[in-house]
Amino acid sequence: MNHIRAVFWLFALLLPLGLAWLGNFKVTTPVDLRVAVEHHLPGGQPLAREWDVEPAFPNLRFRNALLLRESPTAANEWFLVERTGRILAFKNDRDSQMSRIVVDLTRRLGEPLDQEQGVLGLAIHPKFDDSNSVSRGDIFVFYAGREVTRCFNRLSRFHVTQNPDATLASEVVLIDQTDPHPWHNAGCLEFGPDGFLYLGVGDGGGLNDEFKNSQRIDAGLFSGILRIDVDRRGGEISHRPPRQPAHGRTTGYFIPNDNPFVGRPDSLEEFWSIGLRNPFRMGFDAETKQLWVADVGSLGAEEINLVTPGSNHQWSYREGFEPFPYSPLKGSIPENLIGLESTPRHAYPETPGTHCTQEGFCVIGGAVYRGERHPSLDGQYVFGDFGTGRVWAMRATSEVGDRPRELLQLPSSGDHRLCSISIDRAGEIYLVVGATAEESSMIYRLKARDNDGEPLPKLLSETGLFRSLKPLMAGPGLIPYEVNSSLWSNGATKNRWIGLPALERVEVLGDGRWVFPQGTIFVKHFEAPAPTTDSPPRKLETRILVRSREMGLYGATYRWRDDGSDALLVDREGENCEALLPASDGQFEPQSYHLPGRNECLHCHNQHAGLILGVNSKQLNRPSSEGQENQLTHLSRLNLFNRKLTIAEMSRQNLLPPIEGPIHSLDRRVRSYLDANCSHCHRPGANIRAWFDLRVETPLAATGLLNGNVADDLEIDDARVIVPGNPDRSILFQRIAHRDPRFRMPPIAVSVVDQIAVREIQTWITQMRPSTERDN
């Protein structure tokens, strides 16, 4: 009994000491191995814009909305064009609940309907509401479609009644001409202050003016602005057309006597100006009466043009401000130039290598603001871009050189795209965002808003991400990582980090994709390789991506000073510098180096690709170059993931190998390279003019690569995406190897050809078994 009592008292004496000792002991768990990233970056979208949009008619939804027109007089109605056939009308009331069908041209369009065909233009007669006018209730519609194997362009006059079928039956065709190709139909219609109807017509489609329509007015009504008198006033005002187009017929209008080419032998006198590729939208300034035309470009430039009588806008021997050597004119001015040369008022992009040759980048004009709600915009031409959703304003003068200022950026992904910018009778701005999904198109109104966003730090040192810049040392919470197949960046070397907020984890999906919590920071640092062993690498840029509060994404680029002491925030439009980089022969030469701005980040980091590129299981499934354990194992030990990865997920097969190396097959290495460099755009759902899928998990036979059709054959006979056994006819190879940055892929911030990739892809295509049949 005494023994038990002694043990009890001993335990009682030792218990406090033991508890104290345990209190000083902390079990090391995975949570303690990772700290939250520290930074001074905005949690939401930085520098909120001065401008925004609001739904103009929040209760109305449309499909394939393309164009908006307000009745010119007292009807208090809007007319909306749906590209796939319908024209609708609704009351000019924010609380409007429904629309009515004015006319349905769906069956007139034919099928299959190309994405550049459909109802493309609408103009309402200035005397639409005048009960004393014979033109009361008349509208004019331009549409492009198919009849069996024939493509056509058509301008028609309709008399609007309350019965859509009766309206359809009232059609009088003014212009009907065979179109050699479904692209570049333009179709914009405007009544000018002179009462005449102006019509924009494209160059007939095809590649780079292949039908040679751009610099002639003696064959078809293509590639310019037409001006006609639909009221057929006659006498001193207008006269009957003396000639018919070569492959079409016209009726029901006269030619204004003061058109610039009246009396010119063998000419179609309808032309007001020529040399435009695809003048998709145009508009008159209500004050100055000047005509502004936005012309959709081909390879390097979208244009804003000020159109005057007889002006020649230089397509296809020039594009933007540069000669265009890829058309039949080869960049040379025609010997017998028609009209007066006119350079663009503005063209973008202004530097090679920043433009992606895809349908997404198309200028959308545009209106000169003369309203009262926004005095700071008075006299500004407002225009936008179909692909990026960006909206700009610039002074509406004839002077060249002013840089437009960006007002805002609309969400632009999938099938939601800016299609037109309109004004009402009061001069206020409306924007139509079209979509193919049922009841998804919206009409927005421009509005001013308070600048309530946090500013981005002007210097990299102010971001708080690095504890030291010289030498560069990452701050707390930034975890380094490396990738298997790196995005080509002009031969620059890169360091990468990822940082997560406290207590947050990455969700790993079954297919290897990662979903990142808001507040995640991604950092990529670029250095130019040293030309000699005696010289240090040069710091070029550091890019930052932030998963913002709105579950969106924003980016920032910082350009390093020459002395490497700090880096400065790059303008949202991007900048260019000169860097010493290895050329094709291996020698180091000064090269143009593009630093992408914030507005360019989402070109690649798009919704279709999941916003974040290169941070996934297939890319990080590798040991680090410092000989540590597999990165996925290491990150799992840091408790970065929401679950434990399986052995199958971390297998050797589940990775993207680099383009060069002896371990993996050539096919796997090339497919991985194309996945890393190209699949963020070339995948199902992405709105680009390229019909193939470059994701590595897609079987080669299902990608659309083998003998696939191409949008631009680069003047190569019988070119295909890939011709097995023949890289010379394979556009995929030619794009990657091309010396001209306007044609080269990847399209953004690449000025040096990836010679290793060129070699490996050329071998890959050469070793393919030739086929005499198309595989898709």
C-alpha positions in Angstrom: 0.0 0.0 0.0 2.9 2.3 0.9 4.4 1.4 -2.5 1.3 2.4 -4.4 1.1 5.7 -2.4 4.7 6.5 -3.2 4.2 5.9 -6.9 1.1 8.2 -6.9 3.0 11.1 -5.2 5.8 10.6 -7.7 3.4 10.8 -10.6 1.7 13.9 -9.2 5.1 15.6 -8.8 6.2 14.8 -12.4 2.9 15.5 -14.1 3.3 19.3 -14.2 6.9 19.0 -15.4 5.7 16.7 -18.2 2.9 19.0 -19.2 5.3 21.9 -19.3 7.7 19.9 -21.4 4.9 18.9 -23.8 3.8 22.5 -24.0 7.2 23.4 -25.4 7.1 20.6 -28.0 5.3 21.2 -31.3 4.7 18.3 -33.7 6.0 19.1 -37.2 3.1 18.7 -39.6 2.8 19.4 -43.3 1.0 22.7 -42.6 4.1 24.0 -40.8 6.3 23.3 -43.8 4.5 26.0 -45.9 3.9 29.6 -45.1 1.4 32.0 -46.7 2.8 34.1 -49.6 3.5 37.7 -48.7 2.9 40.5 -51.1 1.5 44.0 -51.6 -0.5 43.3 -54.8 -4.2 44.1 -55.2 -6.5 41.2 -54.3 -9.0 42.2 -57.0 -8.6 43.6 -60.4 -6.1 46.5 -60.1 -6.7 50.1 -61.2 -10.4 49.9 -61.8 -11.3 51.7 -64.9 -12.8 55.1 -65.3 -15.3 53.4 -67.6 -17.6 50.5 -67.4 -20.8 49.1 -69.0 -24.2 48.4 -67.7 -27.0 46.3 -69.3 -29.1 48.7 -71.4 -32.0 46.4 -71.5 -31.5 43.8 -68.7 -34.7 41.9 -69.4 -33.9 41.2 -73.0 -31.6 38.4 -74.4 -30.8 37.5 -77.9 -29.0 34.9 -80.0 -26.2 35.8 -82.4 -26.9 39.6 -81.8 -24.7 41.6 -84.3 -26.0 45.1 -84.8 -28.3 47.7 -83.1 -30.1 50.5 -84.8 -32.4 53.1 -83.3 -35.4 54.4 -85.4 -34.2 57.7 -86.9 -37.3 59.7 -85.9 -40.1 59.3 -83.4 -40.9 55.6 -83.3 -39.0 55.2 -80.0 -37.8 51.7 -81.1 -34.6 49.8 -81.5 -34.0 47.3 -84.3 -31.6 44.4 -83.5 -30.0 42.2 -86.1 -29.3 38.6 -85.3 -26.6 37.4 -87.8 -28.4 34.0 -88.4 -31.4 35.6 -89.9 -33.8 37.5 -87.7 -34.3 41.3 -87.3 -36.1 42.1 -84.1 -37.7 45.3 -82.7 -38.3 46.4 -79.1 -39.3 49.6 -77.3 -36.5 52.0 -76.2 -37.3 51.4 -72.6 -34.8 49.9 -70.0 -37.7 47.8 -68.6 -38.6 46.3 -72.0 -39.7 42.7 -71.5 -40.1 41.4 -75.0 -39.2 42.0 -78.7 -41.1 41.3 -81.9 -39.9 39.8 -85.1 -39.7 42.4 -87.9 -38.5 40.0 -90.6 -36.9 36.5 -90.6 -34.4 35.9 -93.4 -33.1 32.6 -92.1 -34.3 30.6 -95.2 -33.0 33.2 -97.6 -29.4 32.7 -96.2 -29.1 29.0 -97.1 -26.8 26.6 -95.5 -24.3 25.7 -94.4 -23.8 29.2 -93.2 -20.2 30.3 -92.7 -19.3 32.3 -89.6 -18.8 35.5 -91.7 -22.1 35.1 -93.6 -25.5 36.0 -92.5 -27.4 39.3 -92.0 -24.6 41.8 -91.7 -26.0 45.2 -92.2 -29.2 47.3 -91.5 -30.1 50.8 -92.3 -33.4 52.5 -91.6 -34.6 55.0 -94.1 -34.4 58.6 -92.7 -38.1 59.0 -93.5 -39.1 55.7 -91.9 -41.8 57.4 -89.7 -42.8 60.1 -92.2 -46.4 59.4 -93.2 -46.1 61.7 -96.2 -43.1 59.8 -97.7 -43.2 56.9 -100.1 -40.3 55.5 -98.1 -42.2 55.3 -94.9 -41.5 52.0 -93.2 -38.6 51.1 -95.4 -35.4 49.4 -94.2 -32.4 48.2 -96.1 -30.6 45.0 -95.3 -27.3 43.5 -96.5 -26.9 39.8 -96.2 -24.5 37.1 -97.4 -25.4 33.5 -97.9 -25.4 30.4 -100.1 -27.6 29.0 -103.0 -26.5 25.4 -103.6 -22.8 25.9 -104.3 -22.9 29.6 -105.0 -22.1 32.2 -102.4 -23.8 35.6 -102.8 -23.9 39.1 -101.4 -27.2 40.9 -101.5 -28.6 44.4 -100.7 -32.4 44.4 -100.3 -35.1 46.9 -99.5 -38.0 45.8 -97.3 -41.3 47.5 -96.3 -41.9 46.9 -92.6 -45.4 45.8 -91.6 -46.8 44.2 -88.5 -46.7 40.9 -90.3 -43.2 39.5 -90.6 -44.2 37.3 -93.6 -45.6 40.3 -95.4 -42.4 42.2 -94.7 -40.4 39.3 -96.1 -42.6 39.2 -99.2 -42.0 42.9 -99.8 -38.3 42.4 -100.6 -36.8 44.2 -103.5 -33.3 43.1 -104.3 -31.1 46.1 -105.2 -27.7 44.3 -105.5 -27.2 40.6 -106.0 -23.7 39.4 -106.9 -21.9 36.1 -106.8 -19.2 36.1 -104.1 -16.2 33.9 -104.8 -15.7 33.0 -101.1 -17.7 33.1 -97.9 -15.3 35.4 -96.0 -14.8 39.2 -95.9 -18.3 40.3 -96.7 -18.3 43.5 -94.6 -21.9 44.7 -95.1 -22.1 47.8 -93.0 -24.9 50.2 -94.1 -25.3 53.9 -93.2 -27.4 56.7 -94.5 -25.2 59.7 -94.9 -26.1 63.3 -94.0 -26.6 63.8 -97.8 -29.5 61.3 -97.8 -27.5 58.7 -99.8 -27.0 55.1 -98.7 -23.4 54.0 -98.1 -22.5 50.3 -98.2 -19.2 48.7 -97.2 -18.1 45.7 -99.3 -15.2 43.3 -98.6 -12.6 42.0 -101.0 -14.4 38.8 -101.9 -12.7 36.7 -99.3 -10.0 34.1 -99.7 -6.4 34.6 -98.6 -4.6 37.9 -99.0 -6.8 39.3 -101.9 -6.4 36.1 -103.9 -9.3 37.1 -106.2 -7.5 40.4 -107.0 -10.5 42.6 -106.2 -8.9 45.2 -104.0 -7.6 47.7 -106.6 -10.2 47.6 -109.4 -13.6 49.0 -110.0 -14.4 47.5 -113.4 -15.6 44.0 -112.4 -17.5 43.5 -109.2 -18.7 45.6 -106.3 -15.9 44.5 -103.9 -13.3 46.1 -101.6 -14.6 49.6 -100.9 -17.4 51.9 -99.9 -20.4 52.3 -102.3 -22.7 55.3 -102.4 -26.1 55.1 -104.0 -29.4 57.0 -104.2 -32.1 54.6 -103.2 -34.7 57.4 -103.7 -33.8 57.7 -107.4 -34.1 61.5 -107.4 -32.6 61.9 -110.9 -32.0 65.2 -112.6 -29.1 67.2 -111.2 -28.8 64.8 -108.3 -28.4 61.2 -109.7 -28.7 59.0 -112.7 -29.2 55.4 -113.7 -26.2 53.0 -113.3 -24.5 52.8 -116.7 -22.9 49.4 -116.1 -23.7 46.1 -114.3 -21.2 44.1 -112.2 -19.5 41.2 -114.0 -21.2 38.5 -111.9 -24.4 40.1 -110.7 -27.2 42.4 -111.3 -28.4 45.7 -109.8 -31.6 47.6 -109.9 -33.8 50.0 -107.9 -31.3 52.8 -107.3 -29.5 55.6 -109.0 -25.8 56.8 -108.9 -25.2 60.2 -107.3 -23.9 62.6 -110.0 -21.0 63.7 -107.7 -19.6 60.2 -107.0 -15.9 60.4 -107.6 -15.7 57.8 -110.5 -18.7 59.0 -112.5 -17.7 59.1 -116.2 -14.6 57.0 -115.7 -14.5 54.5 -118.6 -15.3 50.8 -117.8 -16.0 51.6 -114.1 -18.7 50.8 -111.7 -19.8 54.3 -110.6 -21.2 53.1 -107.3 -17.7 53.3 -105.7 -17.1 56.1 -103.3 -13.7 54.8 -102.1 -11.7 51.7 -102.7 -8.8 49.6 -101.2 -10.5 48.2 -98.1 -10.3 44.6 -97.1 -13.3 44.0 -94.9 -14.9 47.3 -93.7 -17.2 45.6 -91.2 -18.4 48.7 -89.4 -18.6 52.4 -90.2 -20.3 55.6 -89.0 -20.7 59.3 -89.6 -19.7 62.0 -87.2 -22.9 63.9 -86.4 -21.0 67.2 -86.1 -18.3 67.1 -88.8 -20.2 64.7 -91.2 -16.9 62.8 -91.7 -17.1 59.0 -92.4 -15.1 56.7 -90.2 -14.5 53.1 -91.3 -13.0 50.3 -89.3 -11.3 47.8 -91.7 -10.6 44.3 -90.4 -7.0 43.3 -91.2 -5.2 40.2 -92.4 -1.9 39.5 -90.8 -0.5 42.5 -88.9 -2.9 45.5 -88.6 -6.4 46.5 -87.9 -7.2 49.9 -89.4 -9.3 53.0 -88.6 -9.8 55.0 -91.8 -11.2 58.4 -92.5 -13.0 57.9 -95.9 -13.3 60.8 -98.4 -14.5 60.8 -102.0 -12.2 58.8 -104.2 -9.9 57.7 -101.3 -7.8 54.6 -101.9 -7.0 52.8 -98.6 -4.1 50.8 -100.1 -5.3 47.2 -99.6 -3.8 44.9 -100.7 -0.4 46.4 -101.4 -0.2 47.9 -97.9 -1.7 46.9 -94.6 -1.6 49.4 -91.8 1.5 51.6 -92.3 3.6 48.9 -93.9 3.9 47.3 -97.4 2.1 44.0 -97.7 4.2 41.5 -99.7 1.9 38.5 -99.5 -0.9 39.5 -101.9 -0.7 39.4 -105.7 0.5 43.0 -105.6 3.6 42.0 -103.6 3.7 45.2 -101.7 4.0 47.4 -104.8 1.7 50.3 -105.7 -0.3 49.6 -108.8 1.0 51.4 -111.9 -2.4 53.0 -112.7 -3.5 53.8 -109.2 -7.2 54.5 -108.8 -8.2 57.4 -106.6 -6.1 59.1 -104.0 -3.9 57.2 -101.5 -5.0 57.5 -97.9 -3.1 56.1 -95.0 -5.0 54.9 -91.9 -5.9 57.3 -89.1 -4.8 54.6 -86.7 -3.6 51.0 -87.0 -2.9 48.3 -84.4 -1.0 46.3 -83.4 1.9 48.6 -84.2 4.8 46.2 -83.7 5.5 42.8 -85.3 5.1 39.7 -83.2 2.2 41.0 -81.1 -0.7 40.0 -83.4 -2.2 36.5 -83.5 -3.4 35.5 -87.0 -6.7 34.4 -85.8 -10.3 35.5 -86.3 -10.4 36.7 -82.8 -8.5 40.0 -83.4 -10.8 42.1 -85.5 -11.5 45.8 -85.2 -15.0 46.8 -84.4 -16.0 50.3 -85.2 -17.2 52.6 -84.0 -18.9 55.9 -83.4 -17.8 59.5 -82.7 -19.3 60.5 -79.4 -21.5 63.6 -79.4 -23.7 62.8 -76.3 -24.2 64.7 -73.1 -23.6 62.0 -70.4 -19.8 61.9 -70.8 -18.4 65.3 -71.6 -14.8 64.0 -71.5 -15.5 61.8 -74.5 -16.9 64.6 -76.7 -15.4 64.4 -80.2 -13.7 61.0 -79.5 -14.0 58.1 -81.9 -14.9 55.0 -79.8 -14.0 51.6 -81.2 -13.2 48.1 -80.0 -11.9 44.7 -80.8 -13.9 41.5 -81.4 -11.2 39.1 -80.0 -10.1 40.9 -76.9 -13.1 42.9 -75.9 -11.0 46.0 -75.5 -12.7 49.4 -76.1 -10.7 52.5 -77.0 -11.3 56.2 -77.7 -9.2 58.6 -79.8 -9.6 62.1 -81.1 -11.8 62.2 -84.2 -9.5 64.3 -86.3 -7.6 63.7 -89.5 -4.2 63.9 -87.7 -2.2 60.6 -87.5 -0.2 59.8 -84.4 -2.4 60.1 -81.4 -2.4 56.9 -79.3 -5.9 55.8 -78.4 -6.6 55.4 -74.7 -8.2 52.3 -73.5 -11.6 52.8 -71.8 -12.4 49.2 -70.7 -12.2 45.6 -71.5 -15.4 43.5 -71.9 -15.4 39.9 -71.0 -14.4 38.2 -74.3 -14.2 34.4 -74.3 -15.9 31.5 -75.9 -18.7 32.8 -78.1 -19.2 36.1 -76.2 -17.7 38.8 -78.4 -18.0 42.5 -79.1 -19.8 42.8 -82.4 -20.8 46.4 -82.8 -20.7 49.8 -81.2 -23.8 52.0 -81.9 -25.1 55.4 -80.9 -28.7 56.5 -80.2 -30.2 59.7 -81.5 -28.8 61.5 -78.4 -25.3 60.4 -79.3 -24.9 57.9 -76.4 -22.8 54.7 -76.8 -24.2 51.2 -76.9 -22.3 48.0 -77.3 -23.6 44.7 -78.6 -21.9 41.6 -77.2 -23.0 38.7 -79.4 -23.2 35.0 -78.5 -24.3 31.9 -80.3 -26.0 30.3 -77.2 -29.7 30.8 -76.9 -30.6 34.1 -75.2 -27.0 34.9 -74.3 -26.3 38.1 -76.4 -26.5 41.3 -74.4 -26.7 45.0 -75.1 -24.7 47.3 -72.9 -24.5 51.0 -72.4 -21.3 52.9 -71.7 -21.1 54.4 -68.2 -18.6 56.2 -66.0 -17.6 54.8 -62.6 -15.5 55.6 -59.7 -11.9 54.4 -59.8 -12.1 52.1 -56.8 -9.3 49.7 -57.5 -6.0 49.4 -55.8 -3.0 50.4 -57.9 -0.3 48.0 -58.9 3.1 48.7 -57.4 5.3 50.7 -59.8 8.5 48.7 -58.9 9.1 45.0 -58.4 10.7 45.8 -55.1 7.4 47.2 -53.9 5.5 44.0 -54.5 6.9 42.4 -51.4 7.5 39.1 -53.3 11.3 39.1 -53.1 13.5 39.5 -50.0 16.3 40.6 -52.3 16.6 41.7 -55.9 20.4 41.7 -56.2 20.9 38.8 -55.9 17.3 37.7 -56.7 15.9 35.8 -53.7 12.2 34.9 -53.3 10.4 36.0 -50.3 8.3 34.0 -47.8 5.7 31.7 -49.2 7.0 31.6 -52.8 7.7 27.9 -53.7 10.0 27.3 -56.6 9.0 24.8 -59.3 10.2 23.6 -62.8 8.3 22.3 -65.8 8.9 19.4 -68.1 8.1 21.1 -71.5 8.8 24.8 -71.3 7.0 27.5 -73.3 9.4 28.9 -75.9 10.5 32.4 -74.9 13.3 33.5 -77.3 15.8 31.2 -75.6 15.5 33.1 -72.3 16.1 31.1 -69.1 13.3 31.1 -66.5 12.7 30.7 -62.8 9.2 30.0 -61.5 7.4 30.3 -58.2 3.9 29.7 -56.8 2.5 31.1 -53.6 -0.8 30.4 -51.9 -2.7 32.3 -49.2 -2.8 30.8 -45.6 -4.8 27.6 -45.1 -5.6 27.3 -48.9 -5.0 24.3 -51.0 -4.8 23.4 -54.7 -7.6 21.2 -55.9 -6.2 18.4 -58.1 -8.6 17.1 -60.7 -8.6 13.5 -62.0 -7.2 14.5 -65.4 -4.1 16.3 -63.8 -5.4 19.8 -64.0 -5.1 22.0 -60.9 -7.7 24.5 -59.7 -6.2 27.3 -57.7 -7.8 29.3 -54.9 -8.3 33.0 -55.1 -5.2 34.9 -54.0 -2.7 32.4 -55.6 0.4 34.2 -56.9 2.4 32.9 -59.9 5.8 34.5 -60.7 8.0 33.8 -63.7 11.4 35.5 -64.0 13.2 35.8 -67.4 17.0 36.2 -68.1 18.8 36.4 -71.4 21.6 33.7 -71.5 25.1 35.0 -71.2 26.9 35.3 -74.5 30.3 34.4 -72.9 31.4 32.6 -69.8 32.8 35.9 -68.5 29.5 37.8 -68.7 26.5 37.3 -66.4 23.0 36.6 -67.6 20.9 39.8 -68.2 17.7 40.1 -66.2 14.9 40.9 -68.7 11.5 40.7 -67.1 9.5 39.3 -64.3 5.9 38.4 -64.9 3.2 38.0 -62.2 -0.2 36.4 -62.4 -2.8 36.8 -59.6 -5.9 34.7 -59.1 -8.1 37.6 -58.2 -11.0 37.9 -55.8 -13.5 37.7 -58.6 -12.1 34.3 -59.5 -10.6 35.9 -62.6 -7.0 36.6 -63.4 -4.9 39.6 -63.9 -1.2 39.9 -64.8 1.6 42.4 -64.6 5.1 42.5 -66.2 8.1 44.3 -64.7 11.0 45.3 -67.0 14.4 45.2 -65.4 16.8 48.1 -65.4 20.0 47.5 -67.2 21.9 47.5 -63.9 19.6 44.8 -62.4 18.8 46.9 -59.4 15.0 46.9 -59.8 12.3 46.4 -62.4 9.6 48.8 -63.5 5.9 48.1 -64.2 5.3 47.7 -68.0 2.5 49.7 -69.6 -0.8 47.8 -70.0 -0.2 47.9 -73.8 3.2 46.2 -73.5 6.7 47.5 -74.4 9.6 46.5 -76.6 13.3 46.5 -75.8 16.5 45.1 -77.3 18.1 42.0 -76.0 21.2 40.1 -76.9 19.8 36.6 -77.9 21.1 33.6 -79.8 20.2 33.8 -83.5 19.6 30.8 -85.9 23.3 30.3 -86.3 23.9 30.2 -82.6 25.7 33.6 -82.6 24.4 36.2 -80.2 22.8 39.2 -81.9 20.7 42.2 -80.8 17.0 41.1 -81.1 13.7 42.9 -80.6 12.2 41.6 -77.3 8.5 42.2 -76.5 7.4 42.6 -72.9 3.7 41.8 -72.7 1.4 44.2 -71.0 -1.6 43.4 -68.8 -3.9 43.5 -71.7 -2.0 40.7 -73.5 -2.0 38.2 -70.6 -5.4 36.8 -71.3 -4.6 36.1 -74.9 -2.9 32.9 -73.8 -4.2 32.6 -70.2 -7.8 32.3 -71.5 -10.9 30.7 -70.1 -10.7 27.7 -72.5 -7.3 26.8 -71.2 -8.3 27.2 -67.6 -6.5 30.5 -67.2 -3.3 29.0 -65.7 -0.8 27.4 -68.1 2.0 25.0 -67.2 1.2 24.5 -63.5 -0.3 21.0 -63.5 0.6 17.4 -62.7 1.9 16.6 -66.2 4.3 19.6 -66.2 5.5 19.3 -62.6 5.9 15.5 -62.5 9.7 15.6 -62.4 12.6 16.0 -60.0 14.0 19.5 -59.6 17.3 20.3 -61.3 18.9 20.4 -57.8 18.4 16.7 -57.4 15.6 16.9 -54.9 12.7 14.3 -54.8 9.9 14.4 -57.4 8.3 17.8 -57.3 4.8 16.3 -56.8 6.0 14.4 -53.8 7.7 17.5 -52.4 4.7 19.7 -52.9 2.4 17.0 -51.4 4.6 17.0 -48.3 4.2 20.7 -48.1 0.4 20.1 -47.9 -0.1 22.0 -51.1 -2.9 19.7 -52.4 -6.4 19.0 -51.3 -5.7 15.2 -51.5 -2.9 12.7 -51.8 -1.9 11.9 -55.3 -2.1 8.3 -56.5 0.8 6.2 -57.8 -0.9 6.2 -61.3 -1.0 10.0 -61.3 2.7 10.2 -60.6 3.8 7.5 -63.0 6.5 8.1 -65.6 3.9 8.1 -68.4 1.9 10.9 -67.0 4.1 13.8 -67.9 5.0 16.1 -70.8 8.6 15.4 -71.7 10.9 18.2 -73.1 11.3 18.6 -76.9 14.8 17.2 -76.8 15.9 14.1 -75.0 16.7 10.4 -75.5 14.2 8.8 -73.1 10.8 9.5 -74.7 9.7 8.9 -78.2 9.9 11.7 -80.8 6.1 11.6 -81.2 5.6 12.1 -77.4 8.1 14.9 -77.2 6.7 16.8 -80.2 3.1 16.4 -79.0 4.1 17.6 -75.6 5.8 20.7 -77.1 2.7 21.5 -79.1 0.5 21.0 -76.0 2.7 23.4 -73.9 3.1 26.1 -76.6 -0.1 26.0 -78.6 -3.0 24.1 -77.0 -4.2 27.0 -75.0 -5.6 28.4 -78.2 -5.8 25.3 -80.5 -8.4 23.3 -78.7 -12.2 22.7 -78.9 -14.3 25.8 -78.3 -11.5 28.3 -78.8 -12.6 31.0 -81.3 -9.8 30.9 -83.8 -9.7 30.1 -87.4 -7.8 26.8 -87.0 -9.6 23.6 -87.0 -7.4 21.3 -85.0 -6.8 20.2 -81.4 -3.2 20.3 -80.0 -3.9 18.8 -76.6 -1.5 15.9 -76.0 -4.3 13.6 -74.7 -6.1 13.9 -78.1 -5.2 10.9 -80.3 -3.3 12.1 -83.4 -5.9 10.8 -85.8 -8.6 12.9 -83.9 -6.6 16.2 -83.8 -7.5 17.3 -87.3 -3.8 17.8 -88.0 -3.2 15.1 -90.7 -4.0 16.5 -94.1 -6.2 19.1 -92.4 -7.5 22.2 -94.2 -5.7 25.5 -93.5 -7.0 29.1 -93.2 -3.8 30.5 -94.8 -1.7 28.4 -97.1 1.2 30.9 -97.0 1.2 30.6 -100.8 2.3 27.0 -100.6 0.6 24.8 -103.3 -1.8 22.2 -101.8 -0.8 23.0 -98.2 -2.3 21.2 -95.3 -1.9 21.5 -91.5 0.4 18.4 -91.7 1.2 16.5 -94.8 2.7 13.2 -93.6 6.2 12.9 -95.0 6.3 16.4 -96.3 7.2 19.3 -93.9 7.5 21.7 -96.8 3.7 21.5 -97.4 2.9 21.3 -93.7 1.7 24.7 -92.4 2.1 23.7 -88.8 5.9 23.3 -89.4 6.1 26.4 -91.6 4.4 28.6 -88.9 6.9 27.5 -86.3 9.9 27.9 -88.6 8.8 31.1 -90.4 11.3 34.0 -90.3 8.6 36.6 -90.5 7.1 37.2 -87.0 3.8 38.1 -88.5 3.4 34.5 -89.6 5.3 32.7 -86.8 3.7 30.8 -84.0 3.5 31.2 -81.1 2.3 34.7 -82.0 3.0 36.8 -78.8 6.4 37.9 -77.5 8.4 35.6 -79.8 11.1 37.2 -82.0 13.6 34.3 -82.3 12.8 30.9 -83.9 13.1 27.8 -81.7 15.6 25.9 -83.7 15.5 22.8 -81.6 11.8 22.5 -82.0 12.1 23.2 -85.8 14.5 20.3 -86.1 12.5 17.9 -84.1 9.1 18.7 -85.7 10.6 18.6 -89.2 11.9 15.1 -88.4 8.6 14.1 -86.8 6.6 15.0 -90.0 9.3 13.6 -92.3 9.1 10.2 -90.6 5.3 10.0 -90.8 3.9 7.6 -93.3 2.7 9.5 -96.4 -1.0 9.2 -97.1 -2.9 10.0 -100.3 -6.2 10.5 -98.5 -7.2 13.2 -96.0 -7.6 11.8 -92.5 -10.3 14.2 -91.4 
